[in-house]
Amino acid sequence: MRLLVTRPEPDAGETAGRLGGLGHAVVIQPMTRIVFSPEPVDWPEPAALVLTSRNAVRGLERWPRAKAWRNLPVFAVGASTAELARRVGFTDVE
């Protein structure tokens, strides 16, 4: 079967790889592009983090200040987001 993957990278490539491994012909055409925001200035320290996607984790990895947040409670929307959060060093992930 020929399938179209519209997710942004790097997730599109991962999805296409899994689908290709199942024998599908895959075309990657992202509909969006992820652009990470710079670290905010003068933000209060959070009490917890809510991570809505793996891209949220990737974004936090770019903020030097977020390294101090690794022990905060993290609420992740899904298993993949939670797994990536743990892999980059967050310790209290639900």
LUMTOR-300378 format. One record per atom (N, C-alpha, C, O, CB): residue number from 1; residue in one letter; x, z, y. Coordinates in Angstrom, 2 decimals, padded with zeros to 5 digits. Glycine has a CB too. Example, Ala and Ser with C-alpha at 12.3 -4.5 7.8 and 13.67 -1.06 7.14 Angstrom:
1  A  013.19  007.80  -005.69 .
1  A  012.30  007.80  -004.50 .
1  A  013.20  007.80  -003.30 .
1  A  014.24  008.46  -003.32 .
1  A  011.31  009.05  -004.47 .
2  S  012.85  007.08  -002.25 .
2  S  013.67  007.14  -001.06 .
2  S  012.90  007.87  000.03 .
2  S  013.41  008.04  001.14 .
2  S  014.08  005.72  -000.60 .
//
This chain:
1  M  000.84  000.00  -001.17 .
1  M  000.00  000.00  000.00 .
1  M  000.89  000.00  001.23 .
1  M  001.94  000.64  001.24 .
1  M  -000.96  001.21  -000.01 .
2  R  000.49  -000.70  002.26 .
2  R  001.23  -000.72  003.52 .
2  R  000.59  000.30  004.47 .
2  R  -000.62  000.28  004.69 .
2  R  001.22  -002.17  004.16 .
3  L  001.41  001.20  005.01 .
3  L  000.92  002.29  005.85 .
3  L  001.61  002.29  007.20 .
3  L  002.78  001.93  007.32 .
3  L  001.12  003.64  005.14 .
4  L  000.86  002.71  008.21 .
4  L  001.37  002.84  009.57 .
4  L  001.52  004.32  009.89 .
4  L  000.57  005.08  009.76 .
4  L  000.44  002.14  010.60 .
5  V  002.71  004.72  010.31 .
5  V  002.99  006.11  010.71 .
5  V  003.14  006.12  012.22 .
5  V  003.99  005.43  012.78 .
5  V  004.30  006.67  010.00 .
6  T  002.31  006.91  012.89 .
6  T  002.29  006.94  014.36 .
6  T  002.85  008.22  014.95 .
6  T  002.79  008.42  016.16 .
6  T  000.88  006.75  014.86 .
7  R  003.40  009.09  014.13 .
7  R  003.97  010.36  014.62 .
7  R  005.22  010.09  015.43 .
7  R  005.88  009.07  015.22 .
7  R  004.28  011.31  013.45 .
8  P  005.57  011.00  016.35 .
8  P  006.83  010.86  017.07 .
8  P  008.01  011.22  016.15 .
8  P  007.85  011.92  015.15 .
8  P  006.84  011.77  018.34 .
9  E  009.18  010.73  016.51 .
9  E  010.40  011.08  015.78 .
9  E  010.81  012.51  016.14 .
9  E  010.53  012.93  017.26 .
9  E  011.56  010.08  016.10 .
10  P  011.45  013.26  015.28 .
10  P  011.98  012.84  013.98 .
10  P  010.98  012.96  012.85 .
10  P  011.29  012.62  011.71 .
10  P  013.19  013.66  013.65 .
11  D  009.78  013.42  013.14 .
11  D  008.78  013.61  012.09 .
11  D  008.33  012.29  011.47 .
11  D  008.02  012.24  010.28 .
11  D  007.58  014.33  012.66 .
12  A  008.30  011.21  012.25 .
12  A  007.87  009.92  011.71 .
12  A  008.79  009.48  010.58 .
12  A  008.32  009.02  009.54 .
12  A  007.85  008.85  012.82 .
13  G  010.08  009.62  010.78 .
13  G  011.03  009.22  009.74 .
13  G  010.90  010.05  008.48 .
13  G  011.02  009.53  007.38 .
13  G  012.44  009.32  010.27 .
14  E  010.66  011.35  008.65 .
14  E  010.48  012.22  007.49 .
14  E  009.23  011.83  006.71 .
14  E  009.25  011.74  005.48 .
14  E  010.39  013.69  007.93 .
15  T  008.13  011.59  007.43 .
15  T  006.89  011.19  006.78 .
15  T  007.05  009.84  006.09 .
15  T  006.62  009.67  004.95 .
15  T  005.75  011.12  007.81 .
16  A  007.67  008.89  006.77 .
16  A  007.89  007.56  006.20 .
16  A  008.75  007.66  004.94 .
16  A  008.50  006.95  003.96 .
16  A  008.55  006.63  007.23 .
17  G  009.74  008.52  004.96 .
17  G  010.58  008.70  003.78 .
17  G  009.80  009.20  002.58 .
17  G  009.99  008.72  001.46 .
17  G  011.71  009.65  004.09 .
18  R  008.93  010.17  002.81 .
18  R  008.10  010.69  001.71 .
18  R  007.15  009.61  001.19 .
18  R  006.98  009.45  -000.02 .
18  R  007.30  011.93  002.18 .
19  L  006.52  008.88  002.12 .
19  L  005.59  007.83  001.71 .
19  L  006.32  006.70  000.99 .
19  L  005.82  006.17  -000.01 .
19  L  004.84  007.29  002.93 .
20  G  007.50  006.32  001.49 .
20  G  008.29  005.29  000.82 .
20  G  008.68  005.71  -000.59 .
20  G  008.71  004.89  -001.50 .
20  G  009.54  004.96  001.64 .
21  G  008.98  007.00  -000.76 .
21  G  009.31  007.53  -002.07 .
21  G  008.17  007.46  -003.05 .
21  G  008.37  007.49  -004.26 .
21  G  009.76  008.94  -001.94 .
22  L  006.96  007.37  -002.53 .
22  L  005.77  007.23  -003.38 .
22  L  005.44  005.77  -003.64 .
22  L  004.43  005.46  -004.28 .
22  L  004.57  007.92  -002.73 .
23  G  006.29  004.86  -003.13 .
23  G  006.11  003.45  -003.40 .
23  G  005.36  002.67  -002.33 .
23  G  005.03  001.50  -002.55 .
23  G  005.40  003.30  -004.66 .
24  H  005.09  003.27  -001.19 .
24  H  004.37  002.59  -000.12 .
24  H  005.33  001.85  000.81 .
24  H  006.48  002.26  000.99 .
24  H  003.54  003.61  000.69 .
25  A  004.86  000.76  001.37 .
25  A  005.59  000.07  002.44 .
25  A  005.16  000.73  003.74 .
25  A  003.96  000.83  004.02 .
25  A  005.30  -001.51  002.46 .
26  V  006.11  001.19  004.53 .
26  V  005.79  001.99  005.71 .
26  V  006.30  001.32  006.97 .
26  V  007.44  000.85  007.03 .
26  V  006.39  003.40  005.58 .
27  V  005.44  001.28  007.99 .
27  V  005.82  000.81  009.31 .
27  V  005.75  002.02  010.23 .
27  V  004.73  002.72  010.27 .
27  V  004.88  -000.36  009.82 .
28  I  006.82  002.27  010.98 .
28  I  006.84  003.39  011.92 .
28  I  006.61  002.84  013.33 .
28  I  007.35  001.97  013.79 .
28  I  008.19  004.19  011.84 .
29  Q  005.58  003.35  014.00 .
29  Q  005.30  002.97  015.38 .
29  Q  004.76  004.20  016.11 .
29  Q  003.55  004.37  016.22 .
29  Q  004.27  001.77  015.45 .
30  P  005.66  005.06  016.61 .
30  P  005.20  006.28  017.27 .
30  P  004.28  005.99  018.45 .
30  P  004.54  005.09  019.26 .
30  P  006.40  007.09  017.75 .
31  M  003.22  006.76  018.55 .
31  M  002.26  006.62  019.65 .
31  M  002.64  007.51  020.83 .
31  M  002.17  007.31  021.95 .
31  M  000.85  006.97  019.17 .
32  T  003.49  008.50  020.57 .
32  T  003.94  009.41  021.62 .
32  T  005.45  009.62  021.48 .
32  T  006.05  009.26  020.47 .
32  T  003.18  010.77  021.55 .
33  R  006.03  010.20  022.51 .
33  R  007.44  010.53  022.52 .
33  R  007.55  011.98  022.97 .
33  R  006.92  012.38  023.95 .
33  R  008.27  009.56  023.46 .
34  I  008.33  012.75  022.26 .
34  I  008.50  014.15  022.61 .
34  I  009.60  014.27  023.66 .
34  I  010.71  013.78  023.47 .
34  I  008.84  015.00  021.35 .
35  V  009.28  014.93  024.78 .
35  V  010.24  015.19  025.84 .
35  V  010.25  016.70  026.04 .
35  V  009.24  017.30  026.41 .
35  V  009.87  014.42  027.18 .
36  F  011.39  017.31  025.81 .
36  F  011.49  018.75  025.92 .
36  F  011.68  019.17  027.37 .
36  F  012.46  018.57  028.11 .
36  F  012.63  019.28  025.06 .
37  S  010.96  020.19  027.77 .
37  S  011.06  020.72  029.13 .
37  S  012.32  021.54  029.28 .
37  S  012.80  022.14  028.31 .
37  S  009.83  021.58  029.47 .
38  P  012.87  021.57  030.49 .
38  P  014.01  022.45  030.72 .
38  P  013.56  023.91  030.65 .
38  P  012.38  024.23  030.77 .
38  P  014.67  022.16  032.09 .
39  E  014.52  024.78  030.44 .
39  E  014.22  026.20  030.37 .
39  E  013.63  026.66  031.71 .
39  E  014.22  026.40  032.76 .
39  E  015.48  027.02  030.02 .
40  P  012.48  027.35  031.68 .
40  P  011.88  027.84  032.92 .
40  P  012.74  028.92  033.57 .
40  P  013.45  029.66  032.90 .
40  P  010.48  028.38  032.66 .
41  V  012.66  028.98  034.87 .
41  V  013.38  029.99  035.64 .
41  V  012.40  031.12  035.97 .
41  V  011.23  030.87  036.26 .
41  V  014.00  029.38  036.95 .
42  D  012.89  032.35  035.91 .
42  D  012.10  033.52  036.33 .
42  D  010.85  033.75  035.48 .
42  D  009.83  034.21  035.99 .
42  D  011.70  033.36  037.76 .
43  W  010.92  033.44  034.21 .
43  W  009.81  033.77  033.31 .
43  W  009.94  035.21  032.87 .
43  W  011.06  035.69  032.66 .
43  W  009.79  032.82  032.08 .
44  P  008.83  035.93  032.71 .
44  P  008.93  037.28  032.15 .
44  P  009.30  037.18  030.66 .
44  P  009.09  036.15  030.02 .
44  P  007.58  038.06  032.33 .
45  E  009.86  038.24  030.14 .
45  E  010.21  038.27  028.72 .
45  E  008.92  038.31  027.90 .
45  E  008.04  039.12  028.18 .
45  E  011.13  039.49  028.38 .
46  P  008.79  037.46  026.89 .
46  P  007.56  037.47  026.08 .
46  P  007.54  038.65  025.12 .
46  P  008.58  039.18  024.72 .
46  P  007.43  036.16  025.29 .
47  A  006.33  039.05  024.75 .
47  A  006.16  040.09  023.74 .
47  A  006.08  039.47  022.34 .
47  A  006.39  040.12  021.35 .
47  A  004.89  040.93  024.02 .
48  A  005.67  038.21  022.29 .
48  A  005.55  037.47  021.03 .
48  A  005.54  035.98  021.38 .
48  A  005.40  035.61  022.55 .
48  A  004.26  037.88  020.22 .
49  L  005.70  035.14  020.36 .
49  L  005.68  033.69  020.56 .
49  L  004.62  033.06  019.68 .
49  L  004.45  033.45  018.52 .
49  L  007.06  033.08  020.27 .
50  V  003.90  032.09  020.22 .
50  V  002.97  031.28  019.44 .
50  V  003.55  029.88  019.42 .
50  V  003.67  029.23  020.45 .
50  V  001.51  031.31  020.06 .
51  L  003.91  029.41  018.23 .
51  L  004.53  028.10  018.08 .
51  L  003.53  027.14  017.45 .
51  L  003.10  027.32  016.31 .
51  L  005.82  028.20  017.21 .
52  T  003.16  026.13  018.20 .
52  T  002.07  025.23  017.81 .
52  T  002.53  024.01  017.03 .
52  T  001.70  023.24  016.55 .
52  T  001.34  024.78  019.02 .
53  S  003.84  023.83  016.88 .
53  S  004.36  022.70  016.11 .
53  S  005.85  022.90  015.88 .
53  S  006.47  023.79  016.48 .
53  S  004.09  021.35  016.83 .
54  R  006.42  022.07  015.01 .
54  R  007.87  022.12  014.83 .
54  R  008.58  021.72  016.11 .
54  R  009.71  022.16  016.36 .
54  R  008.30  021.20  013.67 .
55  N  007.94  020.90  016.94 .
55  N  008.55  020.53  018.21 .
55  N  008.66  021.72  019.15 .
55  N  009.56  021.77  019.98 .
55  N  007.75  019.41  018.87 .
56  A  007.76  022.68  019.04 .
56  A  007.88  023.90  019.84 .
56  A  009.15  024.65  019.44 .
56  A  009.86  025.17  020.30 .
56  A  006.64  024.81  019.66 .
57  V  009.44  024.70  018.15 .
57  V  010.67  025.34  017.68 .
57  V  011.88  024.57  018.20 .
57  V  012.83  025.17  018.69 .
57  V  010.69  025.42  016.12 .
58  R  011.83  023.26  018.09 .
58  R  012.94  022.42  018.56 .
58  R  013.17  022.61  020.06 .
58  R  014.31  022.62  020.53 .
58  R  012.67  020.94  018.26 .
59  G  012.09  022.76  020.80 .
59  G  012.21  022.98  022.24 .
59  G  012.87  024.31  022.56 .
59  G  013.74  024.39  023.42 .
59  G  010.84  022.92  022.89 .
60  L  012.46  025.36  021.84 .
60  L  013.06  026.68  022.08 .
60  L  014.53  026.71  021.72 .
60  L  015.31  027.43  022.35 .
60  L  012.32  027.74  021.27 .
61  E  014.93  025.93  020.73 .
61  E  016.34  025.89  020.37 .
61  E  017.22  025.41  021.52 .
61  E  018.41  025.73  021.56 .
61  E  016.54  024.98  019.17 .
62  R  016.65  024.66  022.44 .
62  R  017.41  024.11  023.57 .
62  R  017.55  025.09  024.73 .
62  R  018.35  024.87  025.64 .
62  R  016.74  022.85  024.06 .
63  W  016.77  026.17  024.70 .
63  W  016.79  027.13  025.80 .
63  W  017.76  028.26  025.46 .
63  W  017.51  029.01  024.52 .
63  W  015.37  027.69  026.08 .
64  P  018.85  028.41  026.19 .
64  P  019.80  029.50  025.90 .
64  P  019.14  030.88  025.88 .
64  P  019.48  031.72  025.04 .
64  P  020.92  029.48  026.92 .
65  R  018.24  031.12  026.78 .
65  R  017.59  032.43  026.87 .
65  R  016.77  032.76  025.62 .
65  R  016.62  033.93  025.28 .
65  R  016.69  032.49  028.11 .
66  A  016.26  031.74  024.95 .
66  A  015.41  031.96  023.78 .
66  A  016.18  032.51  022.59 .
66  A  015.58  033.01  021.64 .
66  A  014.73  030.66  023.39 .
67  K  017.50  032.42  022.62 .
67  K  018.30  033.00  021.52 .
67  K  018.06  034.51  021.41 .
67  K  018.16  035.07  020.32 .
67  K  019.80  032.71  021.74 .
68  A  017.76  035.16  022.52 .
68  A  017.49  036.60  022.53 .
68  A  016.09  036.92  021.98 .
68  A  015.76  038.09  021.81 .
68  A  017.63  037.15  023.95 .
69  W  015.28  035.92  021.72 .
69  W  013.91  036.12  021.25 .
69  W  013.78  036.04  019.73 .
69  W  012.66  036.10  019.21 .
69  W  013.00  035.11  021.89 .
70  R  014.88  035.90  019.01 .
70  R  014.83  035.66  017.56 .
70  R  014.15  036.78  016.77 .
70  R  013.66  036.55  015.67 .
70  R  016.24  035.46  017.03 .
71  N  014.11  038.01  017.33 .
71  N  013.48  039.12  016.61 .
71  N  012.05  039.39  017.05 .
71  N  011.41  040.32  016.55 .
71  N  014.29  040.36  016.79 .
72  L  011.53  038.60  017.98 .
72  L  010.14  038.78  018.43 .
72  L  009.17  038.30  017.34 .
72  L  009.52  037.46  016.52 .
72  L  009.88  038.01  019.75 .
73  P  007.95  038.85  017.34 .
73  P  006.94  038.32  016.43 .
73  P  006.64  036.85  016.79 .
73  P  006.46  036.50  017.96 .
73  P  005.65  039.18  016.48 .
74  V  006.59  036.01  015.76 .
74  V  006.28  034.60  015.93 .
74  V  005.03  034.29  015.12 .
74  V  004.95  034.62  013.93 .
74  V  007.48  033.69  015.49 .
75  F  004.07  033.65  015.75 .
75  F  002.86  033.20  015.09 .
75  F  002.92  031.67  015.06 .
75  F  002.83  031.02  016.10 .
75  F  001.56  033.72  015.83 .
76  A  003.07  031.12  013.86 .
76  A  003.22  029.68  013.69 .
76  A  001.91  029.10  013.16 .
76  A  001.21  029.73  012.37 .
76  A  004.40  029.36  012.73 .
77  V  001.59  027.88  013.60 .
77  V  000.33  027.26  013.22 .
77  V  000.30  026.75  011.78 .
77  V  -000.78  026.57  011.22 .
77  V  000.02  026.14  014.14 .
78  G  001.44  026.53  011.19 .
78  G  001.46  025.99  009.83 .
78  G  002.74  026.35  009.11 .
78  G  003.68  026.89  009.68 .
78  G  001.29  024.49  009.86 .
79  A  002.74  026.02  007.82 .
79  A  003.88  026.36  006.97 .
79  A  005.16  025.66  007.41 .
79  A  006.23  026.26  007.37 .
79  A  003.57  025.99  005.53 .
80  S  005.07  024.41  007.83 .
80  S  006.27  023.67  008.26 .
80  S  006.86  024.26  009.53 .
80  S  008.08  024.37  009.66 .
80  S  005.94  022.19  008.49 .
81  T  006.00  024.64  010.46 .
81  T  006.46  025.26  011.70 .
81  T  007.10  026.61  011.39 .
81  T  008.16  026.94  011.93 .
81  T  005.30  025.43  012.70 .
82  A  006.47  027.39  010.52 .
82  A  007.02  028.70  010.14 .
82  A  008.36  028.54  009.43 .
82  A  009.28  029.30  009.70 .
82  A  006.03  029.45  009.24 .
83  E  008.47  027.57  008.55 .
83  E  009.72  027.34  007.81 .
83  E  010.86  026.98  008.77 .
83  E  011.96  027.51  008.65 .
83  E  009.53  026.22  006.77 .
84  L  010.58  026.09  009.72 .
84  L  011.63  025.71  010.68 .
84  L  012.00  026.89  011.56 .
84  L  013.18  027.09  011.86 .
84  L  011.16  024.52  011.55 .
85  A  011.02  027.68  011.98 .
85  A  011.31  028.86  012.80 .
85  A  012.24  029.82  012.06 .
85  A  013.19  030.35  012.65 .
85  A  009.99  029.58  013.19 .
86  R  011.98  030.04  010.79 .
86  R  012.86  030.91  010.00 .
86  R  014.25  030.29  009.86 .
86  R  015.26  030.98  009.95 .
86  R  012.25  031.17  008.61 .
87  R  014.29  028.98  009.62 .
87  R  015.57  028.30  009.41 .
87  R  016.48  028.40  010.65 .
87  R  017.70  028.49  010.51 .
87  R  015.33  026.83  009.07 .
88  V  015.89  028.40  011.86 .
88  V  016.72  028.47  013.07 .
88  V  016.99  029.92  013.50 .
88  V  017.67  030.14  014.50 .
88  V  016.04  027.72  014.22 .
89  G  016.45  030.90  012.75 .
89  G  016.85  032.27  013.02 .
89  G  015.77  033.24  013.43 .
89  G  016.06  034.42  013.63 .
89  G  017.83  032.27  014.03 .
90  F  014.52  032.81  013.58 .
90  F  013.45  033.76  013.89 .
90  F  013.18  034.59  012.63 .
90  F  013.10  034.04  011.53 .
90  F  012.14  033.03  014.38 .
91  T  013.04  035.89  012.80 .
91  T  012.99  036.79  011.65 .
91  T  011.61  037.33  011.32 .
91  T  011.37  037.72  010.18 .
91  T  013.90  037.91  011.88 .
92  D  010.70  037.37  012.28 .
92  D  009.38  037.96  012.08 .
92  D  008.33  036.87  012.28 .
92  D  007.72  036.77  013.34 .
92  D  009.13  039.17  013.06 .
93  V  008.13  036.04  011.26 .
93  V  007.30  034.85  011.38 .
93  V  006.06  034.98  010.50 .
93  V  006.15  035.25  009.30 .
93  V  008.10  033.59  010.99 .
94  E  004.91  034.80  011.13 .
94  E  003.61  034.80  010.42 .
94  E  003.02  033.42  010.46 .
94  E  001.93  033.20  009.92 .
94  E  002.63  035.83  011.05 .
//
